[in-house]
């Protein structure tokens, strides 16, 4: 199990393929198909962030945590917490929307998150890092962004949601984000031994600059 966890971002590629096949081949309505497509792209997104080219943990420490620490052993982040956070977020936001299609705010929350990814990878990270590319940008912008645009320009109709659906959608997103990436469970998993981040995963394009300085 430890070996699988330490390869979770590579496993995500196979899960992306499986989700894509479901989205393409299984009969379903357009909203469910877009949710499955989002799941597929998200799995690829994880691979881009942590596998190739990798480097999201270092970027996350700099931008999201405001830390300049370059010793990855002090980040309180490892493959176990990363897998829990990312796969857990996907399940709570997208799988829940698939399983409970009648709970409207779940679908709305999942679709709104697509634009949050675009904002972070297209604007927030480049501006804070002063570099154009950041790990996850290609799948985040060209993958998730396109799905979001398609949903809100083609599927979305006035009256589909009422005002409190938007409130619940945002609250759900915040709660899920906290549980997956800021809760005591997440930080506790990050302290477990045996799940250290490889340099490629931790630093990506910044590996040579950080480790050789």
N, C-alpha and C positions, 0 to 999 in steps of 0.2 A: 504493500500500500504506500509506503514511504517513497518508493521509486516512482510510482504513478503520480503522487502529489507533486513531486519535484519536476515532473514533466507536464504539469497541468495545462500549460499554455500550448504545448505541442498536441496534447490530447484534444484541445479545443478546435484544432483544425479538422479533425475527424468528426467532431460533433457539429461543426459548421456544415460539413458536407451532408451529414444526415439530416440536419434541419432544412437545408436547401432542397433536398429530395422531397421532403414532406411538403414544403411550400409549393413545389412545382407539380408533384404527381398526385397528391391527395385532394379529392374534391372538398372544397370549403368556400365560405364566403370571402369577399375581398379583404375584410378587416382581419380575419384570422390568417389569411395568406400573408398579409403585410406584417403581422406579428411574428409569424414563422420566419419570414425573410429578415426581420430585425434580429431575431435570435441568431440566425446564421451569420449575419454580418457582425454581430457582437462577439461571437466566438472568434471570428477572424480578427476582430479589433483587439481582443486579448492577446492573440498571437503577435500582432504588430507591436503592441505595447511591451510585451514581456519576452517574446521569442526572437523575432527578426523584424526590424533591427533592435527592438528592446530599448531599455533606458527609461521607461516610465517611472520606476521607483525613484530614481535620482531626480527626475523632473518634478515628481510629486512632492518630494522633500523640499525642493527649492521654492516651488510656486504655491502648493497647497498648504504646506506646513511651515513655510518661511524659515527653513533651516539651511545653513550652508555646510552642514556636516557631510564629509565625503567618506567617512568610515562606515561602510554598509552594515557592519556588525552592531552599530549603535543606532540603527534606524528603527528598531522594534518592528521590523517588517521582514517577512520571509515568504517562501512559496506557499506555506500552509495558510497564512493569513491572507495572502493575495488571492489564492484559489477560493477561500471562503468568501472574501469580500466580493469578488467579481462574479463568480458563479451564483452566489447567494443573491446578489443584486439582480442578476438576470432572471432567476427563478421567481423572486418576489415581485418583480415589476412586469415581466413578460409572460412567464408561465402562468402566474396568477390571473392575468388578463385573459389568457386563453381558456383557463379552467372555469372562470366566472364571467362569461361574456355579458351576463345581465347586470353586472355591477359596472355601470358606465364609467365611473371615475377611474377605474383601473386601466381601461383602454386609453382613456384620455391622458393619464399620467405616463403611460408607456410611450405614447406618441409625442407628448411634449418633451420627454427626455431626449428624444432624437435631436431636437434643436439645442438642448443644453450641451450635447456633445459637440455640435457644430460650433457653438459659441466658444467653448473651451479650447478646442483644437485649432480653430481658425482665427480667433482673436485673443483670448486670454493668455494662452501659453506662448504664442509668438511675441506678443507685446512684452510679457514679463521676462522672457528669455532673450529677447532681441535676436531671435533666429527664426527663419521662416518655417522650417520643418520641425515637427515634434512627433514623438512616437504615438501612433494612433490616429494621426491626422488624415491619412489617405482613406482608411476604412470609416473613420468618423464623419468626415465631410462628404466624400463621394459615395459612401455606402449608406450610412444612417441618415445623412442629410437629404439624399434623394428620396428615400422612403418616406421621410417626414413631409417633404414638399408634396409628394404624390398623394399622401393621405389627406392633407388639409386642402388641396386644390381639386381633388377628384372624388374622394369618399365623404369627406366632412360636409355636412349641411347645416344651415341655420336651424336651430331648434333641437339638434341632436343632444345637446347638453344644456342643463340649466346652470345658473350661477354657482350653486353650491358644489356642482361637479368639479368646477375649476378649483375651488377652494380645497376640496377633498383630494383632488389630483395632486396639487402642490404639497399638501400636508403628507400624503402617502409617500411621495418622492423623498421628502425630508426625513421622514421616519425610517424608510428603507435605507437611505444613505447613511444615517446615523448608526443603525444597527449593523450594517455591513462593513462600515469603514471607520467608525468612531466609538463603538460600544466596547465595554470591558472585555467581551468575548473576542472581538477582533484583536485588541491589544494583547490579550492573553495568548492567543494563538501565535502572535508574532514573536513571542519569547521562547517558543518551543525549539529544542535542539533538533538538528538533522534535516532542516529545511532551508539552509542558507541559499541566498540568491547568487547565481553565477554572475561573474563580472559583466557578461554580455547582457544578461537580463537587467542587472542593476543600473548599468551606465549607458549601454547602447552606443550611440554616436559620440558620447562624451568620454568613453572608456579611456582612450589614450591620453586625453587632456587631464583627466582626473587622476589616473593612476601613475602617470609619469611626471607629474609636476613637481 
